[in-house]
Amino acid sequence: MVEDSAAVSSAMRILFESAGHRVSIAASVADALSVGTRDPAALVLLDLTLPDGNGLALVAPLLTVGCRTIVALTGHDDEETRANCVAAGCADVLVKPVPARELVARSAKWLSS
């Protein structure tokens, strides 16, 4: 999970750990590159607005180090944002806030593919 909000990160950790997943949290572009390089994830939920840059800058490097699937989480619900995310290599784009059940269900789909 790449998310700069501690409250959102905490909630996501609880949600995914209760569903049986191991969770790593990064709060910035720099943190995400470090964590992703050390421990490539099967699924990365990626906030686009981070304190040290645009989350889309992480997509190519994280895919290169072995992260399998990257899903953008954004507050921007417009075609340009969606197109930019897909062009960068994101498997999907979800607009915040995402209902917990939907997020867990979709994540199961992404993890099984």
SVG drawing of the C-alpha trace seen along z (x, -y; Angstrom):
<svg xmlns="http://www.w3.org/2000/svg" viewBox="-19 -17 35 34">
<polyline fill="none" stroke="black" stroke-width="0.4" points="0.0,0.0 1.4,-3.4 -0.6,-6.0 0.5,-9.1 -2.5,-9.3 -1.7,-7.4 -5.4,-6.9 -6.1,-5.4 -3.0,-3.2 -4.0,-1.9 -7.5,-1.1 -6.2,0.7 -3.7,2.7 -6.5,3.9 -8.8,4.7 -6.2,6.7 -4.6,8.4 -8.0,9.6 -8.5,11.0 -5.2,13.0 -2.9,10.8 0.6,9.5 0.7,5.8 3.6,3.3 3.0,-0.4 4.9,-3.2 4.0,-6.9 6.0,-8.4 7.6,-7.8 11.0,-7.3 9.6,-4.8 7.7,-2.9 10.8,-2.4 12.7,-1.2 10.0,1.2 9.1,2.4 12.7,3.2 13.3,5.1 10.0,7.0 8.1,6.9 4.4,7.1 1.8,9.2 -0.5,6.2 0.3,2.5 -2.5,0.1 -1.1,-3.2 -2.2,-6.7 -1.4,-9.2 -0.8,-12.2 2.2,-11.7 4.2,-14.3 7.3,-13.9 5.8,-13.3 3.2,-11.8 2.5,-8.1 2.5,-7.3 6.2,-7.8 6.4,-4.6 4.6,-2.3 7.4,-1.5 10.1,-1.0 7.8,1.2 6.9,3.4 10.5,3.6 11.5,4.9 8.8,7.6 5.6,6.1 2.9,7.9 -0.2,5.7 -0.5,2.0 -3.9,0.4 -4.2,-3.4 -6.3,-4.9 -7.3,-8.5 -9.8,-11.2 -9.8,-12.3 -12.7,-10.8 -12.0,-11.9 -11.0,-10.3 -7.6,-12.0 -6.5,-10.6 -7.8,-7.1 -6.0,-7.2 -2.8,-8.3 -2.9,-5.5 -3.6,-2.9 -0.9,-4.3 1.6,-4.2 0.9,-0.5 -1.8,-0.4 -4.1,2.7 -7.1,0.6 -8.1,-2.7 -10.4,-3.1 -11.8,-6.4 -11.7,-7.1 -13.4,-6.5 -13.7,-2.8 -16.1,-0.7 -14.1,1.9 -16.0,4.9 -15.5,3.8 -11.8,3.3 -11.3,6.7 -13.3,8.4 -11.5,6.7 -8.1,7.4 -8.9,11.1 -9.5,10.9 -6.2,9.1 -4.3,11.5 -5.6,14.5 -4.7,13.3"/>
</svg>
